[in-house]
């Protein structure tokens, strides 16, 4: 059995919990990676093919992300085995069962992720009172509705562009994963003058070098459609999105979509990682050698967890959006300054910054540990 401890090191994980409840069909894993700075915040990811190893990697990404953002929270993640498109009643039963199973795990605060949403977090709150990313009706700041992660990605892009030698106006954007993160990133970037030329979801890729109608695509997705249902543009297979020519390429779906075997297909000048761990370390090194700037996930896509932490501590939506912009612009600038001054790989510069913050938090704890 995968344990999640394949990646154990001086930072964590603190605990790995496997959950199986035959009566409800619940099968899930929780990884609490590091709680030196405070209780962990991390989303619940639901998919048929999740794994303990994926959960552990994502939990570590949350530790680094929360530390980089200067939050008083550590990193954790839960994965729930199942089809997120199952009947609502069945999904609610599983989410409520997961919440009950983890009722006493106070080192973990539930949040939404791929396959879960504000309604799921409301079910968790109803069961155990410990979740973020809630609907407005129960006092939350709905992360997906306002596009908190996409808002942060847009600010990261603005800071990165001077290092890439082009401007936002007219910049061609391709988004792999036109869901909760990708569609809002497209919307915010379009408001700044960028042009969406390609988008992909599980059903395929749509491409138009002259520009796609972002509002129409978003409306299509919110109505339950796929990007290839859009009447304009060339319809391609799903993985064709990797090779579309653009200035800004944003992966906003699953882990490891770009790796050493396909990274040479990327035809872009700037990659902003909207998903968690979407590009393998080896592929990031290849991009760096080619002169393509690749902004790491835990720097660029921290908008959602910043918003979640602000909600948890009672902040308003306006304050949360302002804090997202401030923190992500500062951290992006700090990382890219190190890249320029020291010739570092962007991920190495980001890791150095994040790990030093985690270790300083660990030094304040009684055992100097997790």
C-alpha positions in Angstrom: 0.0 0.0 0.0 1.2 3.6 -0.8 1.8 5.3 2.5 2.7 8.9 1.5 6.0 8.6 3.4 8.0 8.0 0.3 8.5 11.8 0.4 9.3 12.1 4.1 11.9 14.6 5.0 12.7 17.2 7.7 9.5 19.1 6.9 7.0 16.2 7.0 4.5 14.7 6.6 3.3 14.9 10.1 0.6 12.3 9.6 -1.0 10.2 6.8 -4.5 8.9 7.5 -6.3 6.3 5.3 -10.0 6.2 5.6 -12.3 3.4 4.5 -16.0 3.2 5.4 -17.6 0.2 3.6 -21.2 1.2 4.6 -21.0 4.5 2.7 -18.5 3.5 0.1 -16.1 6.1 1.5 -12.4 5.7 0.6 -10.1 8.7 1.2 -6.7 9.8 2.3 -5.6 12.8 4.4 -2.0 14.0 4.5 -1.2 16.7 7.1 2.3 17.7 6.0 3.4 20.4 8.4 1.6 22.5 11.0 4.5 24.5 12.5 2.9 27.8 11.5 -0.7 26.7 12.5 -3.4 24.2 11.5 -3.2 23.1 7.9 -5.5 24.4 5.2 -5.8 22.4 2.0 -8.5 21.3 -0.4 -10.4 18.1 -0.8 -9.7 16.7 -4.3 -12.3 14.2 -5.6 -11.5 11.9 -8.6 -11.6 8.2 -9.4 -7.8 8.0 -9.8 -6.4 10.0 -6.9 -3.7 8.3 -4.9 -1.8 8.6 -1.6 1.3 9.7 -3.3 -0.5 12.5 -5.2 -2.1 13.6 -1.9 1.3 13.7 -0.2 2.8 15.8 -3.0 -0.2 18.2 -3.0 0.0 18.5 0.8 3.7 19.5 0.5 2.7 22.1 -2.2 0.2 23.5 0.3 2.9 23.8 3.0 5.1 25.7 0.6 2.3 27.8 -0.7 1.0 28.8 2.8 4.5 29.6 4.0 5.2 31.7 0.9 2.0 33.6 1.4 2.9 34.3 5.0 -0.1 32.6 6.4 -0.4 31.3 9.9 -1.3 27.8 8.5 0.5 24.7 7.5 -0.2 22.5 4.5 -2.5 19.5 4.2 -4.6 17.8 1.5 -7.4 15.2 1.3 -8.2 13.1 -1.6 -11.6 11.3 -2.0 -11.9 8.4 -4.4 -15.0 8.8 -6.6 -16.6 10.5 -9.6 -17.2 14.1 -8.8 -20.2 14.1 -11.3 -22.0 11.4 -9.4 -25.6 12.2 -8.3 -25.7 15.0 -5.8 -27.2 12.9 -3.0 -24.5 10.3 -3.3 -21.7 13.0 -3.3 -23.2 14.7 -0.3 -23.2 11.4 1.6 -19.5 10.8 0.8 -18.5 14.4 1.8 -20.4 14.3 5.0 -19.0 10.8 5.8 -15.5 12.2 5.2 -16.1 15.1 7.5 -17.3 12.8 10.2 -14.4 10.5 9.8 -12.0 13.5 10.3 -14.0 15.3 13.0 -11.2 15.0 15.5 -8.3 15.9 13.1 -8.2 19.6 14.2 -4.8 20.0 12.4 -6.7 20.0 9.1 -9.2 22.6 7.8 -11.2 21.5 4.8 -11.3 23.6 1.6 -12.6 23.1 -2.0 -10.4 21.7 -4.7 -10.9 19.9 -8.0 -14.1 18.0 -7.9 -15.5 19.8 -4.8 -17.0 23.2 -4.4 -18.7 25.7 -2.0 -21.7 23.4 -1.5 -19.4 20.6 -0.4 -17.7 22.9 2.1 -21.2 23.8 3.5 -21.9 20.1 4.1 -18.6 19.9 6.0 -19.4 22.9 8.1 -22.8 21.5 8.9 -21.1 18.3 10.2 -18.0 19.5 12.0 -17.9 23.4 11.7 -14.4 23.4 10.2 -14.2 24.4 6.5 -13.4 27.4 4.3 -14.5 28.4 0.8 -18.1 28.5 2.0 -21.1 30.0 0.2 -22.0 33.6 1.0 -25.3 32.3 2.6 -23.4 30.7 5.4 -20.9 33.6 5.9 -18.2 32.5 3.4 -16.2 33.9 0.5 -16.9 31.6 -2.4 -13.4 31.1 -3.9 -14.6 29.7 -7.2 -17.4 32.2 -7.7 -15.1 35.2 -7.3 -12.1 33.6 -9.0 -9.6 34.0 -6.2 -7.0 31.8 -7.7 -7.4 33.3 -11.2 -7.2 36.8 -9.6 -3.8 35.9 -8.2 -2.6 34.4 -11.4 -3.3 37.7 -13.2 -1.3 39.6 -10.7 1.6 37.1 -11.0 1.5 37.6 -14.8 1.7 41.3 -14.5 4.8 41.2 -12.3 6.5 38.5 -14.5 6.0 40.2 -17.9 8.9 42.7 -17.5 11.2 39.7 -17.1 9.9 38.2 -20.4 10.1 41.3 -22.7 6.5 41.6 -23.8 3.4 43.4 -22.6 0.0 42.2 -21.5 -1.9 44.1 -24.3 -2.2 41.6 -27.1 -0.4 38.8 -25.3 -1.7 35.4 -26.6 -2.9 33.1 -23.8 -3.6 29.4 -23.8 -5.2 27.7 -20.8 -5.1 23.9 -20.2 -8.0 23.2 -17.9 -10.8 25.7 -18.4 -12.5 25.1 -15.1 -12.8 27.0 -11.8 -9.2 28.4 -12.0 -8.7 28.6 -15.8 -11.9 30.4 -16.7 -11.3 33.2 -14.2 -7.6 33.5 -15.1 -8.8 34.0 -18.7 -11.4 36.6 -17.6 -9.0 38.7 -15.6 -6.2 38.5 -18.2 -8.6 39.5 -20.9 -9.6 42.5 -18.9 -6.0 43.5 -19.0 -5.8 43.3 -22.8 -4.6 39.7 -23.2 -6.2 37.5 -25.9 -7.3 33.9 -25.3 -6.3 31.8 -28.3 -6.7 28.3 -26.9 -8.4 26.4 -24.1 -8.8 22.8 -23.2 -10.9 20.7 -20.8 -11.6 17.0 -20.5 -13.5 17.0 -23.8 -10.9 18.5 -26.1 -9.2 21.7 -27.2 -10.5 24.8 -28.9 -8.1 27.0 -30.8 -8.5 30.3 -32.7 -5.3 32.4 -33.3 -7.5 35.5 -33.7 -8.9 35.1 -30.3 -11.8 33.3 -28.5 -14.8 34.9 -26.8 -13.9 34.5 -23.2 -17.4 35.4 -21.9 -19.1 33.0 -24.3 -16.7 30.2 -23.3 -17.4 30.8 -19.6 -21.1 30.8 -20.1 -20.8 27.6 -22.0 -18.9 25.9 -19.2 -21.3 27.2 -16.5 -24.2 25.7 -18.5 -22.5 22.3 -18.3 -20.9 22.3 -21.8 -17.4 21.6 -23.0 -15.1 24.1 -24.7 -15.4 22.2 -28.0 -19.1 23.0 -28.0 -18.2 26.6 -28.8 -19.3 27.3 -32.4 -16.1 29.1 -33.4 -12.5 28.0 -33.6 -10.7 24.8 -34.5 -11.6 21.7 -32.5 -8.6 19.6 -31.5 -7.9 16.6 -29.3 -7.3 17.4 -25.6 -3.5 17.1 -25.5 -3.1 19.4 -28.5 -3.3 22.3 -26.1 0.3 21.7 -25.1 1.6 22.6 -28.6 -0.4 25.7 -29.3 1.7 28.8 -30.0 1.2 31.5 -27.4 2.9 34.0 -25.1 1.5 32.8 -21.8 0.6 29.1 -21.2 -1.3 28.3 -18.0 -1.8 24.7 -16.9 -4.9 24.7 -14.6 -5.8 21.0 -14.3 -4.1 17.9 -13.0 -0.5 17.2 -11.9 2.3 16.3 -14.3 0.6 17.3 -17.5 3.9 18.5 -18.8 6.9 16.2 -18.4 10.2 15.4 -20.0 8.6 13.5 -22.9 6.3 16.3 -24.1 7.9 19.6 -22.8 9.5 20.2 -26.2 6.0 20.7 -27.6 5.5 23.8 -25.6 5.7 26.9 -27.7 5.4 29.8 -25.3 7.5 32.5 -23.5 5.9 32.4 -20.1 4.3 29.5 -18.1 2.2 30.4 -15.0 1.3 27.3 -13.1 -2.4 27.6 -12.2 -2.7 24.0 -11.0 -0.6 22.3 -8.3 2.5 20.4 -9.5 1.4 20.5 -13.2 5.0 20.3 -14.5 7.6 17.9 -13.5 10.9 19.3 -12.1 12.8 17.9 -15.1 10.5 19.6 -17.5 10.9 22.9 -15.6 14.7 22.7 -16.0 14.3 22.1 -19.7 12.1 25.2 -20.0 14.6 27.3 -18.0 17.4 26.2 -20.3 15.3 27.2 -23.3 14.8 30.7 -21.8 11.1 30.1 -21.0 10.1 31.6 -17.6 8.1 29.1 -15.5 6.5 30.6 -12.5 6.0 27.9 -9.8 2.6 26.8 -8.6 2.9 27.7 -5.0 3.9 31.2 -5.9 1.4 31.9 -8.7 -1.7 30.0 -7.6 -1.9 30.9 -3.9 -4.9 33.2 -4.4 -7.4 30.6 -3.3 -5.7 29.6 -0.1 -5.0 33.2 0.8 -8.7 33.9 0.4 -9.6 30.8 2.4 -7.3 31.9 5.3 -8.8 35.4 5.2 -12.3 34.0 5.4 -11.4 31.7 8.2 -10.2 34.7 10.2 -13.3 36.8 9.4 -12.1 39.1 6.7 -14.3 40.6 4.0 -14.2 39.7 0.3 -12.7 43.1 -0.5 -10.0 42.7 2.0 -9.2 39.2 0.7 -8.9 40.3 -2.9 -6.6 43.1 -1.9 -4.4 40.8 0.2 -4.2 38.3 -2.6 -2.9 41.0 -5.0 -0.4 42.3 -2.4 1.0 39.0 -1.4 1.3 37.4 -4.8 2.8 40.5 -6.4 5.4 40.7 -3.6 6.3 37.0 -3.6 6.5 36.9 -7.4 8.8 39.9 -7.5 11.0 38.5 -4.7 11.4 35.2 -6.5 12.1 36.7 -9.9 14.6 39.1 -8.5 16.6 36.1 -7.2 16.3 34.4 -10.5 17.7 37.4 -12.3 20.5 38.2 -9.7 21.6 34.6 -9.1 20.7 32.8 -12.3 18.6 30.4 -10.3 15.8 28.1 -11.5 12.5 29.8 -10.5 11.4 26.8 -8.4 14.8 26.7 -6.6 14.4 30.4 -5.7 10.8 29.9 -4.6 11.7 26.8 -2.6 14.6 28.5 -0.8 12.2 31.3 0.3 9.4 29.0 1.3 11.5 26.4 3.1 13.3 29.0 5.1 9.9 30.4 6.3 8.7 26.9 7.3 11.9 26.2 9.2 11.7 29.5 11.1 8.2 28.5 12.1 9.4 25.1 13.2 12.0 26.7 15.4 9.3 28.3 17.5 7.7 24.9 18.3 8.5 23.0 21.4 10.0 20.0 19.6 11.2 22.1 16.6 9.2 19.7 14.4 5.9 19.3 12.6 
